[in-house]
Amino acid sequence: MVLRITVGLVLTVVALAIAGRRVWWLKRLAFSGQPAPERVATVREHPGQDIESQATEVIGQRKLLKWTVPGAAHAATFWGFIVLILTIIESYGALFSRTFAIPGIGHWAFIGFIEDLFAVGVLAGIITFTVIRLRNNPHKEGRRSRFFGSHTRAAWVVLGMIFLVIATLLLYRGAQINTGVFPYSHGAFASQEVGHWLAPLGYGVNSVLEVVFLLSQIAVVMAFTVIVVYSKHLHIALAPLNVLFGRKPNALGALPPMRSNGKVLDFEEADPDTDVFGLGKIEDFSWKGMLDMGTCTECGRCQSQCPAWATGKPLSPKQVILDLRDHAFAKAPYLLASSDEEREALPDAVKKEAERPLVGTKEDNGVIDPDVLWSCTNCGACVEECPVDIEHIDHIDGMRRHQVLIESAFPVEAAGMLKNLENKGDPWGMGGNRRGDWIGELDFEIPVVDGKIDPDIEYLFWVGCAGALEDRAKKTTKAIASLLHTAGVKFAVLGPAETCTGDPARRIGNEFVFSMLAQQNIETLNEAAPKTIVASCPHCFNTIANEYPQLGGNYEVIHHTQLLARLVDQGKLTPDGKAATPEKVTYHDPCFLGRHNKVYTAPRQIMEHVPGVEAVEMHRCKERGFCCGAGGARMWMEERIGKRINTERIDEALALDPDTISTACPYCLVMLGDAVNAKKASGDAKDTLEVIDVAQLLVRSVAPVGAVLATEAGSAPVGDAAAGAATAGTDANPGPAAGGPGGPAA
């Protein structure tokens, strides 16, 4: 008895000392980063939300269960280890008393049954994981495996340890049954089965096995504890914390503002020599960023859904987090050193690691390659899939901010876009005078706001740069305007007073230009004081609704599909099926409307009401929709690596043989349209295939097309209001033309 108590306690003390030392080191490393007071404040202000997130994300395993088989296996393992805490208590109790039972519940047959049920569930889970890993072996599958780039050897070690935890548990419980000290008379079916196997060995051998496997159980549990804090399975402890301190927006929504030392950066007072401008070094990440790195499970779900990775580009969201984590761990002695003298005494390998640029090519020994950084479309598929709420986009765009604002290092083709935004207020440099030209192509008047909006006006229609200036997107704009006019909705536009929301600037990393444009628009909107803003571009929608509040601009904003669906539902827009032509239509979910704002139903409701439409879904749709390739300011960067993302998406659509591809975003309209045109030119798509906005799909059945696109571009404006908005004259380029992401229209 004394021997087993001594051995058990020594194993425990040694293991907890080793694990505790590692945990203390990890804590010091995390807090060597920037403070994040807003995370703590959010937790304190919204306890109900915190409880809900822990219940659904951690306990409920909501995101993991989106993938049925691996999700169920993980849930069984996770819930199993929660229940098996009871068996660990019993193991330590048995060190001191062979007849130990948990006070109050230790003899309930139901407890014994539940313990064994979940022990078997854990075994089933690890068998499932084994099969999944064998089938998705990265050494055989290469990039197709979601485990490509993961530390697979450590994963096998952990699977082995989990098996040993369950095996030693059942073996010592089986031996207890044969020596007559097992606390449950019946119910523990798995332990009883193992007891039957061991029974022929007799009482004496089972007495020895009871002690051996009891100590083995404690040894394995303690070894597993040490392995956890030294491996990717650190997520077992960190995942609940990461979920707790996550941003927890309703959807992906806004990028967080730039912060330095925990405070929002004020560009008028900020000093690049003393303030943190984006993420230029690993210590510029906040402790929440460090927590993200330590929480990564290396499951590869993010990688499997990333459009950049799927099309042969070097960006893997998982690998970004792993590279940052590995760099942080390697640089840790330098970060945690208390003096320059201590740093000078560090090994050369550590000092060399400390000198590595966070973003740089292989030749520069950079941690993150520029091609990785600039491949991101900000589509949000990685964040949507991540079961532990890692915020990949925040980190990628944080590094972009430093590269743009401090290093002036970004794709050269985007320079013109930024210059045009700063000087002309739109990505193409066409100027505000051209923003109202489309109004003159309609056969009814649209009020243009000058100062405060008329109280009778229900909606301010935010047209956006593409909607006002890009030829294909202008068709959507005119369709929306005609539908609102037909429905009797009173609306107005800002015309020349509207400028770019700043989304392309913010997403490429130029927070200064974004702030300038946003403040200009906020001043205009505050003066106009609209009741509700309806935006046709999801990027404008997301920026005004979710990002302008960071700068004091708070407005009610809806997307045009939400308004049109409401008008159809209210009977103010009634599609006519008399001349309906049957057509198969597949809908492409724009990332900034879908994942970023959870608007999935409204566009589909509109399509349901259009007579003749047979709606078919692509394999990747809604939460798992595939990007068009234009987000994250990729619209203005050429795609030089791998397959074009818009081509990949169109290939998926063409597999359904649709007559029409619909969407609800001008960026998507351009990107998908370009891909379809390329397919037509190569003979891989039928000539009649078209890409249109759902508003264009609806307007066909509500009003004659001639009433919507009444006049050709350049015809005389109708009405005084239109004339005031359509004054021409600009020294900008003559207008956007079709082209890929690197073309002027893109």
C-alpha positions in Angstrom: 0.0 0.0 0.0 2.7 2.5 1.0 4.7 1.6 -2.1 1.9 2.3 -4.5 0.9 5.5 -2.7 4.5 6.6 -3.0 4.9 5.7 -6.6 1.6 7.3 -7.6 2.3 10.5 -5.8 5.9 10.8 -7.1 4.6 10.3 -10.7 2.0 13.0 -10.1 4.3 15.5 -8.5 7.0 15.1 -11.2 4.5 15.3 -14.0 2.7 18.4 -12.6 6.0 20.1 -12.0 7.1 19.6 -15.6 3.7 20.6 -17.0 3.4 23.6 -14.6 6.8 24.9 -15.6 5.7 24.7 -19.3 2.4 26.4 -18.6 4.2 29.3 -16.7 6.6 29.7 -19.7 3.6 29.7 -22.1 1.9 32.4 -20.1 4.9 34.6 -20.0 5.3 34.2 -23.8 1.7 35.1 -24.4 1.8 38.2 -22.3 5.0 39.3 -24.0 2.7 40.4 -26.8 0.5 43.5 -26.9 -2.3 44.0 -24.4 -5.9 43.4 -25.5 -8.1 45.1 -23.0 -11.1 45.1 -25.4 -11.2 41.3 -25.1 -11.4 41.3 -21.4 -14.0 44.1 -21.4 -16.2 42.2 -23.9 -16.1 39.1 -21.6 -17.1 41.2 -18.6 -19.9 43.1 -20.5 -21.6 40.0 -22.0 -21.6 37.1 -19.6 -24.7 35.6 -21.2 -22.9 35.5 -24.6 -19.9 33.9 -22.9 -22.0 31.2 -21.4 -23.7 30.5 -24.7 -20.4 30.3 -26.6 -18.9 27.9 -24.1 -22.1 25.8 -24.2 -22.4 25.6 -28.0 -18.8 25.9 -29.2 -16.9 24.0 -26.5 -19.4 21.7 -24.8 -21.7 21.4 -27.8 -18.9 21.0 -30.3 -21.0 22.9 -32.9 -18.4 23.6 -35.5 -16.7 20.2 -35.2 -20.1 18.5 -35.8 -20.5 20.3 -39.1 -18.2 17.5 -40.4 -20.3 14.5 -39.3 -17.9 11.6 -39.0 -14.8 13.3 -37.6 -17.0 15.7 -35.6 -18.9 12.8 -34.0 -15.5 11.1 -33.2 -14.1 14.2 -31.6 -17.3 14.8 -29.7 -17.2 11.3 -28.3 -13.6 11.7 -27.3 -14.1 15.1 -25.8 -17.3 14.2 -23.8 -15.6 10.9 -22.9 -12.7 12.6 -21.2 -15.1 14.9 -19.3 -17.0 11.9 -17.9 -13.7 10.0 -17.3 -12.6 12.6 -14.8 -14.7 10.5 -12.5 -12.4 7.5 -13.2 -9.3 9.6 -12.5 -10.8 10.5 -9.1 -11.4 6.8 -8.5 -7.8 6.0 -9.5 -6.3 8.3 -7.0 -8.8 7.2 -4.4 -7.8 3.6 -5.0 -4.1 4.5 -4.3 -5.1 5.0 -0.6 -8.0 2.5 -0.3 -8.7 -0.5 -2.6 -12.4 -0.2 -1.8 -12.6 3.6 -2.5 -15.8 4.9 -4.1 -16.7 8.5 -4.8 -18.8 9.7 -1.9 -22.5 9.9 -2.7 -22.4 8.4 -6.2 -19.6 5.8 -6.1 -21.9 2.8 -6.0 -24.6 3.8 -8.4 -24.6 1.3 -11.2 -25.6 4.1 -13.6 -22.3 5.9 -13.0 -20.3 2.7 -13.8 -22.4 2.3 -17.0 -21.8 5.9 -18.1 -18.0 5.6 -17.4 -17.7 2.5 -19.5 -20.0 3.8 -22.2 -17.8 6.9 -22.7 -14.6 4.8 -22.4 -15.9 2.7 -25.4 -16.9 5.9 -27.1 -13.3 7.3 -26.8 -12.0 4.0 -28.2 -14.4 4.3 -31.2 -13.3 7.9 -31.6 -9.6 7.1 -31.8 -10.3 4.2 -34.2 -12.2 6.7 -36.4 -9.3 9.2 -36.2 -6.8 6.5 -37.2 -8.8 5.5 -40.3 -9.2 9.2 -41.2 -5.5 9.9 -40.9 -4.6 6.8 -42.9 -7.0 7.8 -45.7 -5.7 11.4 -45.6 -2.0 10.6 -45.3 -0.2 13.7 -46.5 2.7 11.6 -47.6 0.4 10.0 -50.2 -2.2 12.6 -50.8 0.1 15.7 -50.8 -1.8 19.0 -50.9 -5.1 17.3 -51.2 -4.7 16.1 -47.6 -5.9 18.6 -44.9 -3.1 17.3 -42.7 -0.5 18.5 -45.2 1.9 20.6 -43.2 0.6 19.4 -39.8 2.9 17.7 -37.3 1.5 14.2 -37.9 4.0 12.3 -35.9 2.9 14.0 -32.7 -0.7 13.3 -33.6 0.0 9.5 -33.7 1.8 9.7 -30.3 -1.3 11.4 -28.8 -3.6 8.8 -30.3 -1.5 6.1 -28.8 -1.6 7.9 -25.4 -5.4 8.1 -25.5 -5.6 4.4 -26.3 -3.3 3.7 -23.3 -5.4 5.8 -21.0 -8.5 3.7 -21.9 -6.7 0.4 -22.0 -5.1 0.8 -18.5 -8.4 2.1 -17.1 -10.4 -1.0 -18.3 -7.6 -3.4 -17.3 -7.3 -2.2 -13.7 -11.1 -2.0 -13.4 -11.4 -5.6 -14.8 -8.8 -6.8 -12.2 -10.7 -5.0 -9.5 -13.8 -6.9 -10.4 -11.9 -10.2 -10.0 -10.5 -9.2 -6.6 -13.9 -8.0 -5.3 -13.1 -4.3 -4.7 -14.8 -2.8 -7.8 -17.4 -0.2 -6.5 -20.1 -1.1 -9.1 -22.0 -4.3 -8.7 -23.3 -4.1 -12.3 -23.6 -1.7 -15.2 -19.9 -1.3 -16.0 -20.3 -3.6 -19.1 -16.8 -3.0 -20.6 -15.0 -3.4 -17.4 -16.9 -6.6 -16.7 -16.0 -8.0 -20.1 -12.3 -7.3 -19.5 -12.8 -8.9 -16.0 -14.1 -12.1 -17.7 -10.9 -12.1 -19.8 -8.7 -11.8 -16.8 -10.7 -14.1 -14.5 -8.9 -17.4 -15.5 -5.6 -15.9 -14.1 -6.9 -16.2 -10.6 -7.1 -13.9 -7.6 -3.4 -13.6 -6.9 -2.4 -12.5 -10.4 -5.4 -10.2 -10.6 -4.3 -8.6 -7.3 -0.9 -7.8 -8.9 -2.5 -6.6 -12.2 -4.8 -4.4 -10.2 -1.8 -2.5 -8.7 0.2 -2.6 -11.9 -2.5 -1.2 -14.1 -3.7 1.3 -11.5 -0.2 2.8 -11.4 0.0 2.5 -15.2 -3.3 4.4 -15.5 -1.9 7.2 -13.3 1.4 7.2 -15.1 -0.2 7.4 -18.5 -2.6 10.2 -17.4 0.3 12.2 -16.0 2.5 11.5 -19.1 -0.4 12.6 -21.3 -0.7 15.8 -19.3 2.9 16.6 -20.0 2.6 15.7 -23.7 -0.5 18.0 -24.0 1.4 21.1 -22.8 4.3 20.4 -25.2 2.2 19.6 -28.3 -0.6 20.8 -30.5 -3.0 19.1 -28.0 -2.5 22.2 -25.9 -5.8 23.1 -27.5 -7.5 20.9 -24.9 -6.8 23.5 -22.3 -6.6 26.6 -24.5 -9.7 26.2 -26.8 -12.2 27.2 -24.1 -10.1 30.3 -23.4 -9.8 31.1 -27.1 -13.5 30.8 -27.6 -14.1 32.9 -24.5 -11.9 35.8 -25.6 -12.9 35.6 -29.3 -14.5 38.6 -31.0 -17.7 36.6 -31.3 -19.4 38.7 -33.9 -22.7 37.5 -35.3 -20.7 36.8 -38.4 -17.1 37.7 -39.4 -18.1 41.4 -39.9 -15.5 44.1 -39.3 -11.8 44.0 -39.1 -10.7 45.2 -35.6 -9.1 48.7 -35.6 -5.4 49.2 -35.4 -4.1 49.2 -31.8 -0.9 50.1 -30.1 -0.3 49.2 -26.5 -3.9 48.2 -26.3 -5.3 51.6 -27.4 -6.9 52.4 -30.7 -4.4 54.1 -32.9 -5.0 57.8 -33.6 -3.3 58.7 -36.9 -3.0 62.3 -36.0 -0.9 61.6 -32.9 0.6 58.2 -33.8 4.4 57.9 -34.1 5.8 55.0 -36.2 9.0 55.1 -34.1 7.2 54.3 -30.9 3.7 53.0 -31.8 2.8 49.6 -33.2 1.6 50.0 -36.8 0.1 46.6 -37.7 2.1 43.4 -37.1 5.7 43.8 -38.0 7.2 41.5 -35.3 5.9 38.5 -33.5 5.7 40.6 -30.3 3.4 43.0 -32.0 0.7 40.4 -31.8 -1.6 40.7 -28.8 -1.8 38.0 -26.2 -5.0 36.9 -28.0 -3.0 36.4 -31.2 -0.5 34.4 -29.2 -3.4 32.4 -27.8 -4.6 31.7 -31.3 -1.2 30.3 -32.2 -1.2 28.0 -29.2 -4.7 26.8 -29.7 -4.4 25.6 -33.3 -5.3 21.9 -33.5 -3.6 21.4 -36.9 -6.9 19.7 -38.1 -6.6 21.4 -41.5 -10.3 22.3 -41.8 -9.3 25.9 -42.7 -6.8 24.7 -45.2 -9.3 22.4 -46.9 -11.8 25.3 -47.4 -9.3 28.0 -48.4 -9.8 29.1 -52.1 -6.2 30.1 -52.4 -4.9 26.7 -51.2 -7.5 24.9 -53.4 -6.2 26.7 -56.5 -2.5 25.9 -55.9 -1.4 29.0 -54.1 1.1 29.0 -51.2 -1.4 30.3 -48.6 -2.6 27.8 -46.0 -4.3 29.5 -43.1 -3.2 26.6 -40.9 0.4 26.9 -42.0 0.4 30.7 -41.3 -0.7 30.0 -37.7 1.8 27.2 -37.3 4.7 29.2 -38.8 3.9 32.1 -36.5 3.7 29.7 -33.5 7.0 28.0 -34.4 8.7 31.4 -34.7 7.2 32.6 -31.4 8.5 29.5 -29.6 11.9 29.8 -31.2 12.2 33.5 -30.4 10.8 33.1 -26.9 14.2 33.1 -25.0 14.9 36.5 -26.7 11.5 37.9 -25.9 11.6 36.7 -22.3 15.1 37.8 -21.5 15.2 40.4 -18.8 18.2 42.4 -20.1 20.4 43.2 -23.1 23.2 41.3 -21.4 21.0 38.2 -21.1 20.0 38.5 -24.8 23.6 38.8 -25.8 24.4 35.5 -24.0 21.7 33.6 -25.9 22.7 30.9 -28.4 23.4 32.1 -31.9 20.4 30.1 -33.2 18.0 32.1 -31.0 19.6 35.5 -32.0 19.3 34.5 -35.6 15.6 33.7 -35.1 15.1 37.0 -33.4 16.5 38.8 -36.5 14.1 37.1 -39.0 11.7 39.4 -40.7 8.1 38.5 -40.0 7.2 38.9 -43.7 9.9 38.1 -46.2 11.0 35.8 -49.0 12.9 32.6 -48.5 16.1 34.4 -49.4 15.3 37.0 -46.7 14.7 34.1 -44.2 11.2 35.5 -43.7 8.6 33.8 -41.4 5.7 34.5 -43.8 6.3 34.7 -47.5 4.8 37.7 -49.3 3.1 35.4 -51.8 1.3 33.8 -48.8 0.3 37.1 -47.3 -1.1 38.6 -50.6 -2.9 35.4 -51.7 -5.7 35.9 -49.1 -9.1 37.0 -50.3 -10.5 37.7 -46.8 -13.3 35.3 -47.8 -13.5 34.0 -44.2 -13.8 30.3 -45.0 -10.9 29.6 -42.6 -12.5 31.4 -39.7 -15.9 29.9 -40.4 -14.4 26.4 -40.3 -12.1 26.7 -37.4 -13.5 24.8 -34.4 -11.5 26.8 -31.9 -12.3 30.3 -33.2 -8.8 31.3 -34.5 -9.0 34.7 -36.2 -6.8 34.1 -39.3 -7.9 37.1 -41.2 -7.2 39.5 -38.4 -3.6 38.3 -38.3 -3.1 38.3 -42.1 -4.5 41.8 -42.5 -2.5 43.0 -39.4 0.7 41.9 -41.2 -0.6 43.6 -44.4 -1.1 46.8 -42.5 2.5 46.9 -41.4 3.8 46.0 -44.9 1.7 48.8 -46.5 2.1 51.6 -43.9 5.6 51.0 -42.7 7.5 49.0 -45.3 5.6 50.3 -48.4 5.8 46.7 -49.7 2.7 45.5 -51.5 1.8 44.2 -55.0 2.7 47.0 -57.5 -0.6 46.8 -59.4 -2.5 47.9 -56.3 -0.6 51.2 -56.1 -2.8 52.8 -58.7 -5.9 51.7 -56.9 -4.7 53.3 -53.6 -3.7 56.5 -55.4 -7.1 56.7 -57.1 -8.9 56.1 -53.8 -6.9 58.9 -52.2 -7.2 61.4 -55.0 -10.5 60.6 -56.7 -12.5 58.6 -54.2 -12.9 55.5 -56.3 -10.6 52.6 -57.3 -10.6 53.6 -61.0 -9.9 57.3 -60.6 -13.0 58.4 -62.5 -14.1 61.0 -60.0 -17.4 61.9 -58.3 -18.8 63.7 -61.4 -19.4 60.3 -63.1 -21.3 58.7 -60.2 -24.7 59.9 -61.4 -24.4 59.0 -65.1 -26.5 55.9 -64.7 -29.5 57.9 -63.5 -29.9 59.5 -66.9 -30.3 56.0 -68.4 -33.6 55.5 -66.6 -37.1 56.8 -67.5 -37.9 58.1 -64.0 -36.4 60.6 -61.7 -34.3 59.8 -58.6 -33.7 62.4 -56.0 -30.1 63.3 -55.3 -29.5 64.3 -51.7 -27.9 67.6 -51.0 -27.7 68.2 -47.3 -30.3 66.6 -45.0 -32.5 63.9 -46.6 -36.2 64.6 -47.1 -38.2 63.1 -44.2 -40.4 61.3 -46.7 -37.5 59.4 -48.1 -37.5 55.8 -46.7 -34.2 54.7 -48.0 -30.8 56.1 -49.0 -29.6 53.9 -51.8 -25.8 53.5 -51.4 -24.8 52.8 -55.0 -21.1 52.1 -54.5 -18.1 52.6 -56.8 -18.8 49.6 -59.0 -22.5 50.1 -59.0 -22.1 53.7 -60.3 -19.0 53.3 -62.6 -18.6 49.7 -63.8 -20.7 48.9 -66.8 -21.9 45.4 -65.7 -22.6 46.5 -62.1 -24.5 49.5 -63.4 -27.1 47.1 -64.9 -27.7 45.8 -61.3 -28.0 49.4 -60.0 -30.6 50.3 -62.6 -32.5 47.1 -62.0 -32.6 47.8 -58.2 -33.7 51.4 -58.8 -36.5 50.3 -61.2 -37.7 47.7 -58.7 -37.8 50.2 -55.9 -39.6 52.6 -58.2 -42.1 49.9 -59.3 -42.8 49.0 -55.6 -43.5 52.7 -54.8 -40.6 52.9 -52.4 -39.3 56.4 -51.8 -35.5 56.5 -52.1 -32.7 58.8 -52.9 -29.0 58.6 -53.7 -26.0 60.7 -52.8 -24.7 61.0 -56.3 -21.4 62.9 -56.5 -21.3 63.2 -52.7 -20.8 59.5 -52.3 -17.2 58.2 -52.2 -15.6 54.8 -51.8 -16.3 53.3 -48.4 -12.6 52.5 -48.1 -13.0 48.7 -48.1 -10.3 48.0 -50.7 -7.9 50.2 -48.8 -8.6 48.6 -45.4 -8.4 45.1 -46.8 -5.1 45.7 -48.5 -3.8 47.2 -45.3 -3.9 50.9 -45.8 -5.7 51.9 -42.7 -4.8 55.6 -43.2 -6.7 55.9 -46.6 -9.6 53.9 -45.2 -9.9 56.2 -42.2 -9.8 59.3 -44.5 -12.5 57.9 -46.8 -14.6 56.6 -43.9 -14.6 59.9 -42.0 -15.6 61.8 -45.2 -18.5 59.4 -45.7 -19.5 59.5 -42.1 -19.7 63.3 -42.2 -21.8 63.1 -45.4 -24.1 60.5 -43.9 -24.5 62.3 -40.6 -25.5 65.4 -42.4 -28.0 63.5 -44.6 -29.3 61.5 -41.5 -31.0 58.7 -43.5 -33.5 56.4 -41.8 -32.1 53.3 -43.5 -29.3 52.7 -46.0 -29.7 50.1 -48.6 -26.4 49.0 -50.2 -26.0 46.8 -53.4 -22.4 46.0 -52.8 -21.7 43.5 -49.9 -18.4 45.2 -49.3 -20.0 48.6 -48.9 -22.7 46.9 -46.8 -20.2 45.3 -44.5 -18.1 48.4 -44.2 -20.9 50.9 -43.4 -22.8 48.5 -41.1 -19.9 46.9 -39.2 -16.8 49.1 -39.6 -18.0 52.7 -39.6 -19.2 52.3 -35.9 -15.5 52.0 -35.0 -15.3 55.7 -36.2 -18.6 56.9 -34.7 -20.8 56.2 -37.7 -23.8 54.2 -36.6 -26.5 53.5 -39.2 -29.2 51.0 -40.0 -28.0 49.2 -43.1 -29.5 46.5 -45.2 -28.5 44.8 -48.4 -30.6 45.2 -51.6 -31.6 41.5 -51.6 -33.0 41.8 -48.1 -35.1 44.8 -49.1 -36.3 43.2 -52.4 -37.2 40.0 -50.7 -39.3 42.0 -48.2 -41.0 43.9 -51.0 -41.9 40.6 -52.7 -43.2 39.1 -49.5 -45.3 42.2 -48.9 -46.8 42.0 -52.4 -45.3 45.3 -53.5 -43.4 43.5 -56.2 -45.3 40.8 -58.0 -43.5 38.6 -60.5 -45.6 37.8 -63.5 -45.4 34.2 -64.8 -47.3 34.6 -68.0 -44.2 35.0 -70.2 -41.9 32.9 -67.9 -39.1 31.0 -69.6 -37.9 27.9 -67.8 -34.2 28.3 -66.8 -31.9 26.6 -64.4 -30.2 29.0 -62.1 -27.4 28.5 -59.6 -26.7 31.1 -57.0 -23.2 32.1 -55.9 -22.9 33.4 -52.3 -20.8 36.5 -52.1 -18.4 36.1 -49.1 -19.0 39.5 -47.7 -22.7 39.0 -47.8 -22.7 35.4 -46.7 -20.0 34.5 -44.2 -19.3 38.0 -43.2 -22.9 39.0 -42.6 -25.0 35.7 -42.6 -27.3 36.8 -45.4 -28.1 33.6 -47.2 -31.9 33.4 -47.3 -33.0 36.7 -48.9 -31.4 36.1 -52.4 -32.8 32.6 -52.5 -36.3 33.9 -51.5 -36.2 36.2 -54.5 -35.2 33.4 -56.8 -38.1 31.3 -55.5 -40.6 33.9 -56.5 -39.3 34.3 -60.1 -41.5 32.2 -62.3 -39.7 29.6 -64.4 -36.6 29.5 -62.3 -35.3 26.1 -61.2 -32.8 26.9 -58.5 -29.9 24.4 -58.1 -27.1 24.7 -55.5 -23.5 24.3 -56.1 -21.7 21.8 -53.8 -20.0 24.7 -52.0 -22.7 27.0 -50.9 -23.9 29.2 -48.0 -21.5 28.9 -45.1 -19.2 26.8 -47.2 -19.5 29.0 -50.3 -16.4 29.3 -52.5 -14.9 32.8 -53.1 -14.9 34.5 -56.5 -11.4 35.7 -55.8 -12.0 39.4 -55.5 -12.1 40.1 -51.8 -9.2 41.3 -49.6 -8.4 43.8 -52.4 -7.5 40.9 -54.7 -9.8 42.6 -57.3 -6.8 44.9 -58.0 -4.0 42.3 -57.8 -3.1 40.0 -60.6 -3.4 36.2 -60.0 -0.1 34.8 -61.1 0.1 31.6 -59.1 -1.9 28.5 -59.6 -5.4 28.3 -61.1 -7.6 31.4 -61.1 -10.1 31.3 -58.2 -12.9 32.6 -60.4 -12.2 29.8 -62.9 -12.4 27.2 -60.2 -15.7 28.6 -59.1 -17.1 28.6 -62.6 -16.0 25.1 -63.2 -18.1 24.1 -60.2 -21.1 26.0 -61.6 -20.7 24.5 -65.1 -20.9 21.0 -63.6 -24.6 21.8 -63.0 -25.2 22.9 -66.6 -27.0 26.1 -65.6 -28.7 28.6 -67.9 -27.9 31.4 -65.6 -25.5 32.1 -62.7 -26.8 34.6 -60.3 -25.1 36.5 -57.5 -25.6 39.6 -55.3 -22.3 41.4 -55.5 -20.7 43.6 -58.2 -17.2 42.1 -57.5 -18.6 38.6 -58.0 -20.5 39.8 -61.1 -17.2 40.9 -62.7 -15.1 38.0 -61.6 -17.6 35.3 -62.5 -18.5 37.1 -65.7 -14.8 37.2 -66.8 -14.4 33.5 -66.1 -17.6 32.6 -68.1 -16.4 34.7 -71.0 -13.1 32.8 -71.0 -15.0 29.5 -70.9 -17.2 30.7 -73.9 -14.1 31.6 -75.8 -12.6 28.2 -75.3 -15.9 26.4 -76.1 -16.3 25.1 -72.6 -19.5 27.0 -71.9 -22.6 27.6 -73.9 -22.9 31.0 -75.5 -26.3 31.7 -73.8 -24.9 31.3 -70.3 -25.0 34.6 -68.4 -24.0 35.9 -65.0 -26.4 38.4 -63.5 -27.5 39.8 -60.1 -30.6 38.4 -58.5 -32.1 41.9 -58.9 -31.7 41.6 -62.7 -33.3 38.1 -62.4 -36.3 39.6 -60.5 -36.8 42.7 -62.7 -37.3 40.5 -65.8 -40.5 39.2 -64.3 -41.7 42.4 -62.7 -41.3 45.0 -65.4 -40.4 45.0 -69.1 -36.7 45.2 -69.6 -37.1 48.3 -71.7 -38.4 50.2 -68.7 -35.4 49.3 -66.7 -32.7 50.0 -69.2 -34.6 52.6 -71.1 -31.8 54.5 -72.7 -28.3 53.7 -73.9 -25.3 55.1 -72.0 -24.8 58.7 -72.9 -28.5 59.6 -73.5 -29.9 62.7 -72.0 -30.8 62.6 -68.3 -34.5 62.7 -67.4 -35.6 65.2 -64.8 -33.9 68.0 -62.9 -32.6 65.7 -60.1 -31.0 63.4 -62.6 -29.5 66.2 -64.5 -27.9 67.5 -61.3 -26.3 64.1 -60.7 -25.2 63.3 -64.2 -22.9 66.2 -65.0 -19.9 64.8 -66.9 -16.4 65.8 -67.2 -13.4 64.1 -65.7 -9.7 63.7 -66.6 -9.9 60.1 -65.4 -9.6 57.1 -67.7 -12.6 56.7 -70.0 -14.3 54.0 -68.0 -13.8 50.5 -66.6 -13.5 47.7 -69.1 -13.7 44.0 -68.7 -10.7 42.3 -67.4 -9.4 40.0 -64.7 -8.4 40.9 -61.2 -5.5 42.9 -62.7 -7.7 44.7 -65.2 -9.2 48.1 -64.7 -12.7 46.7 -64.2 -11.4 44.3 -61.5 
